[in-house]
C-alpha cells in the first residue's frame, strides 16, 4: 500500500486520518505537538506502534517549541511528555517512545541542539518500526500452512504501524508467498476498525476475505471454518498476558474451547517487562458516544448508560504463541519474552 499512516515531511507530521476511512482519504499536516496529541486521542492515528511513533514526533515538536522560549526548556519538555503519555494510557509503545526520547536530553547541549536530537531519535523509531514489521511478518508467515483460514480482529496492518503491519503483516506476507490464505475479519465494534480499515487494506492488497459481525465469530469457529486466530497487542505483560482491542479475550476463550491456535503478533517494543501481569495494565475507557452512535447517528435511546472499555486482557494461558520481530515466544512466557526482549540483535530473516 502506497499510503503511510504517519510520515515526517517538511517540518510537519503527516497523519492519514483514519476516522475518515474508507470513504475519504485525508492526510492531516500537524505542526504543533498538541495537534498530534489530539490526533492520538481522537484515533485519527491509532495502533500501538503508530501511536508510539506519533508520540515521539509529538515530543520532538514540543522540544522545538520549548527551544524558542526564553527559559525552562527541560521543564516544558517534561510537561509535554506527561500530557503525551496520557493520550492513550493502555498502549505501552507511547510511554516507551516518550521515555526513549527523554533519555536523549543532554544538559551540555543548548535547547535547539536538544530539540534536533529528539527529532533524530523520532526518525529512528519510525525506521525501526518499518524493519520490525518486516521481520515479524516474515517470521509469522513462515509458519502459516497453505490454504489456512485465519480470523482476525480490529486493524493491525499498515494503518496501525509505520510498516506493513503486525498480525495483518503476517497475513500480507503469507498471501504474497502464494499460500492461498483466506481471512475472516471481525467488524470490531464499537468504532468498526475491522469493517472500515482492515477490509479496506485487504481490498487494496487483493487478499481474499469475508467481513463478519463480531458476534458471528464463535459460530464460525464452532463450524470448523477457522484454522488460526491472529490478533495484535497494545501491551504485553511480563507473564504473557495481553491487552488488546475489546473482544480479544472472547476470541481466545472460543479458540481454546475448539482447539484453534491463538496467536498474538506485536513488535518487542510492545512487551512491557515492568508490568508483571495483565492485572497491572491500565485499561482506557472511551466516549460513550462510540457505542450509542454509529457514524454520528444515534442507535440507542438518549440517556442510555454505557460501558466502553477500549481493551480487554487475555491471560497468557489462552495464547498459543506470541510473534515478535526478535522471534516467536512460546510458554512459559516469563522466560521466552524476557529472552526475546533482551536479544541485542535478532537473526536475519
C-alpha positions in Angstrom: 0.0 0.0 0.0 1.5 3.3 -1.1 -0.1 5.4 1.7 1.5 5.6 5.1 -0.2 6.0 8.5 2.4 8.6 9.5 5.3 10.4 7.8 7.5 13.4 8.5 7.7 15.9 5.7 8.9 19.5 5.6 8.9 20.0 9.4 5.4 18.6 10.0 4.0 15.2 10.9 1.6 13.9 8.2 -1.1 11.6 9.5 -3.6 9.6 7.5 -6.9 10.5 9.2 -8.3 7.0 10.0 -11.6 8.4 11.2 -12.5 9.3 7.6 -11.6 5.9 6.0 -12.8 4.1 4.0 -14.9 6.8 2.4 -12.3 9.6 2.3 -8.5 9.5 2.2 -7.5 12.6 4.1 -3.9 13.5 5.2 -3.5 15.9 8.1 -0.4 18.1 8.4 0.3 18.6 12.1 2.9 21.3 13.0 2.2 21.5 16.8 2.7 18.8 19.4 -0.8 19.5 20.9 -2.3 18.7 17.5 -0.5 15.4 17.4 -1.8 14.6 20.9 -5.4 15.4 19.9 -5.0 13.2 16.8 -3.9 10.3 19.0 -6.8 10.8 21.5 -9.3 11.0 18.7 -7.9 7.9 17.0 -7.0 9.7 13.8 -3.7 7.9 14.3 -4.1 4.5 16.0 -2.4 1.2 16.6 0.2 0.8 19.2 3.3 1.0 17.0 1.9 4.0 15.1 0.9 5.7 18.3 4.4 5.2 19.7 6.0 6.8 16.6 3.5 9.7 16.6 4.1 10.3 20.3 7.8 10.5 19.6 7.2 13.2 17.0 4.9 15.0 19.3 7.6 15.3 21.9 10.1 16.4 19.3 7.7 19.1 18.2 7.2 20.1 21.8 11.0 20.4 22.3 11.2 22.6 19.2 8.5 24.9 20.6 10.2 24.9 24.0 13.6 25.8 22.5 12.1 29.0 21.2 11.1 30.1 24.7 13.4 32.1 26.9 13.7 29.6 29.7 12.6 26.4 31.4 13.3 24.2 28.4 13.5 20.9 30.2 10.5 21.6 32.4 8.4 22.4 29.3 9.5 19.2 27.6 8.8 17.1 30.7 5.3 18.7 31.0 4.6 17.9 27.3 5.9 14.3 27.8 3.4 13.8 30.6 0.5 15.0 28.5 1.5 12.8 25.6 1.7 9.7 27.8 -1.9 10.3 29.0 -3.3 10.4 25.4 -3.7 6.6 25.2 -2.7 5.0 28.5 -3.0 1.3 27.5 -0.6 1.4 24.6 2.8 0.9 26.1 4.6 1.9 22.9 3.5 5.5 23.6 5.1 5.5 27.0 8.2 3.7 25.7 8.7 6.2 22.8 8.4 9.2 25.2 10.9 7.7 27.6 13.3 6.9 24.9 13.3 10.5 23.6 13.7 11.9 27.1 16.9 9.9 27.5 18.3 11.8 24.6 18.2 15.1 26.5 21.7 16.3 27.4 22.2 19.3 29.7 25.5 20.0 28.0 23.7 20.9 24.8 21.7 24.1 24.2 17.9 23.7 23.8 17.9 23.9 19.9 20.5 21.1 19.7 18.5 19.0 22.2 15.4 19.5 20.1 17.1 18.4 17.0 18.5 15.3 18.8 14.9 14.4 19.8 13.7 14.7 16.2 16.5 12.4 15.0 15.5 9.8 17.6 11.9 10.1 16.5 13.1 9.3 12.9 15.0 6.3 14.2 11.8 5.0 16.0 9.9 5.2 12.7 12.6 3.5 10.7 13.0 0.7 13.3 9.2 0.0 13.2 9.5 -0.5 9.5 12.1 -3.2 10.0 10.3 -4.7 12.9 7.2 -5.1 10.8 9.1 -6.8 8.0 10.8 -9.2 10.4 7.7 -10.1 12.4 5.6 -10.6 9.2 8.2 -13.0 7.6 8.7 -14.9 10.8 5.0 -15.5 11.3 4.2 -16.2 7.7 6.8 -19.0 7.6 4.5 -21.0 10.0 1.3 -20.5 8.1 0.2 -23.6 6.2 -1.1 -23.3 2.6 -4.8 -22.7 2.4 -5.3 -21.6 6.0 -8.4 -19.8 7.0 -7.4 -17.1 9.5 -9.6 -15.0 11.7 -8.5 -11.5 12.9 -9.9 -8.6 14.9 -9.5 -4.8 14.7 -6.8 -3.4 12.4 -3.2 -4.4 12.7 -1.9 -3.5 9.2 -0.1 -0.6 7.6 -2.7 1.8 9.2 -1.7 0.7 12.7 2.1 0.8 12.2 4.8 2.6 10.2 5.3 -0.5 8.0 3.2 -3.4 6.7 1.6 -4.3 10.0 1.8 -6.9 12.7 -1.0 -9.6 12.6 -2.1 -8.2 9.3 1.5 -8.0 8.2 1.8 -11.8 8.7 -1.3 -12.3 6.6 0.1 -10.0 3.9 3.4 -11.9 3.8 1.6 -15.3 3.7 -0.5 -14.1 0.8 2.5 -12.7 -1.1 4.3 -16.0 -0.7 1.4 -17.8 -2.5 0.0 -19.7 0.4 -3.6 -19.1 -0.7 -4.9 -18.0 2.7 -8.5 -16.7 3.3 -9.1 -14.1 6.0 -12.2 -13.6 8.2 -12.4 -10.1 9.6 -14.4 -9.2 12.7 -16.2 -5.9 12.2 -14.8 -4.7 15.7 -17.4 -2.7 17.4 -17.8 -0.1 18.6 -15.9 2.0 16.0 -15.6 -0.7 13.4 -11.8 -0.8 12.7 -12.2 -4.2 11.1 -15.0 -3.2 8.8 -13.6 0.3 7.9 -9.8 -0.3 8.0 -8.9 -3.9 7.7 -11.4 -4.6 5.0 -10.0 -1.5 3.1 -6.4 -2.8 3.4 -7.3 -6.3 2.3 -9.1 -4.9 -0.7 -6.1 -2.8 -1.6 -3.9 -5.9 -1.4 -6.3 -8.3 -3.2 -6.3 -10.8 -0.3 -9.4 -13.0 -0.2 -11.6 -12.3 2.9 -15.0 -12.1 4.4 -16.3 -9.5 6.9 -18.4 -10.8 9.7 -20.3 -9.4 12.7 -18.2 -9.8 15.9 -21.0 -12.0 17.4 -20.6 -14.5 14.5 -17.0 -15.4 15.3 -17.9 -18.2 17.7 -20.3 -19.8 15.3 -17.7 -19.7 12.6 -15.1 -21.3 14.8 -17.5 -23.9 16.0 -18.3 -25.0 12.5 -14.6 -25.7 11.8 -14.2 -22.8 9.4 -11.2 -21.2 11.2 -7.7 -22.7 11.3 -6.0 -20.0 13.3 -6.7 -16.7 15.0 -4.1 -13.9 14.9 -4.5 -10.6 16.7 -2.3 -7.7 17.7 -1.5 -6.2 21.1 -1.4 -2.8 22.8 0.6 -4.1 25.8 2.1 -7.5 26.7 2.9 -8.1 30.3 6.0 -9.9 31.5 4.0 -13.1 32.2 2.5 -13.1 28.7 -0.9 -11.6 29.5 -2.0 -9.4 26.6 -4.1 -6.2 26.4 -5.7 -5.8 23.1 -8.9 -4.4 21.4 -12.0 -5.3 23.4 -13.3 -8.7 22.2 -9.9 -10.4 22.0 -10.4 -12.3 25.3 -13.7 -13.7 23.9 -11.9 -15.0 20.8 -9.2 -16.5 22.9 -11.7 -18.4 25.0 -13.5 -19.6 21.9 -10.3 -20.7 20.3 -9.2 -22.7 23.4 -12.6 -24.4 23.6 -12.4 -25.5 20.0 -8.7 -26.3 19.8 -7.8 -23.5 17.4 -4.3 -21.9 17.7 -4.5 -18.4 19.0 -1.6 -16.1 18.1 -0.6 -12.6 19.2 1.6 -10.5 16.9 3.5 -7.4 18.1 6.9 -5.9 18.0 9.0 -6.5 21.1 8.6 -2.8 22.0 5.0 -3.8 23.0 6.4 -6.2 25.6 6.4 -4.4 29.0 8.6 -6.3 31.4 7.9 -3.7 34.0 4.3 -4.8 34.1 4.2 -8.2 35.9 0.7 -9.3 34.7 -2.4 -8.1 32.9 -3.9 -7.0 36.2 -1.5 -4.1 36.3 -2.3 -2.8 32.8 -4.3 0.4 32.8 -7.5 0.0 30.6 -8.7 3.0 28.7 -12.4 3.9 28.9 -13.7 5.9 26.0 -16.5 8.2 25.0 -20.0 6.6 25.4 -21.0 8.1 22.0 -18.8 5.5 20.3 -21.3 2.9 21.5 -24.5 4.9 21.3 -23.8 6.3 17.8 -22.6 4.8 14.5 -21.2 7.2 12.0 -22.7 10.1 14.1 -26.2 8.6 14.0 -27.8 7.6 17.4 -28.6 3.9 17.6 -29.6 3.8 21.3 -32.2 5.8 23.3 -30.9 9.1 24.6 -29.6 8.8 28.2 -28.6 5.1 27.8 -25.8 4.3 30.3 -22.7 2.8 28.6 -19.7 0.8 29.5 -17.0 1.4 26.9 -13.6 -0.1 27.9 -11.5 0.0 24.7 -9.4 -3.0 25.6 -9.6 -6.3 27.5 -6.9 -8.6 28.9 -6.3 -12.1 27.6 -4.5 -14.4 30.1 -1.2 -16.0 28.9 -2.6 -19.5 29.3 -5.0 -18.9 26.4 -2.3 -17.8 24.0 -0.6 -20.4 21.8 2.3 -18.1 20.6 3.5 -14.5 20.6 5.2 -13.5 17.3 7.7 -10.6 17.6 10.4 -9.2 15.4 13.0 -10.9 17.6 11.4 -14.4 17.3 8.4 -16.4 18.4 7.7 -16.7 22.1 6.2 -19.9 23.5 5.1 -20.7 27.0 6.4 -20.2 29.6 6.3 -16.6 28.5 8.1 -15.2 31.6 11.3 -16.9 30.2 10.7 -16.6 26.4 9.6 -13.0 26.4 12.4 -11.8 28.5 14.9 -13.6 26.3 13.5 -12.0 23.1 13.3 -8.5 24.5 16.9 -8.7 25.7 18.2 -10.1 22.4 20.7 -7.5 21.3 20.5 -8.2 17.6 17.9 -10.6 16.1 19.0 -13.1 13.4 18.5 -12.1 9.8 15.2 -13.1 8.1 
